């Protein structure tokens, strides 16, 4: 019987094995006025949600790709700035200036009713 188990697992793999769990975060829009931002945790790391208008939000990692400081959103300039060494990013995560070697990762985001949903689900 013991020798049949690997064959059984091969023919009928567990749904848990290798399955990627969808992760999403819900943020009430009442907490983010249009043109403003809000920090949250996504997959255990600092992230930032920016509300662009009534129907659109963007979500990015808030961890600077240079040395890991937390970037902040400048509402007046509409860019993200790192306070440590001056890196600047646009709202798509693209590096605009400074020593950051890579863009900020972005996350799927959308508005549903009175909530912003970030993530896969
Ligand atoms: S850690 Fe952000 S520019 Fe250096």
Boltz pocket constraint, residues with backbone or C-beta under 6 A from the ligand:
constraints:
  - pocket:
      binder: B
      contacts: [[A, 64], [A, 65], [A, 66], [A, 67], [A, 68], [A, 69], [A, 82], [A, 83], [A, 84], [A, 85], [A, 86], [A, 87], [A, 98], [A, 99], [A, 100]]
      max_distance: 6.0
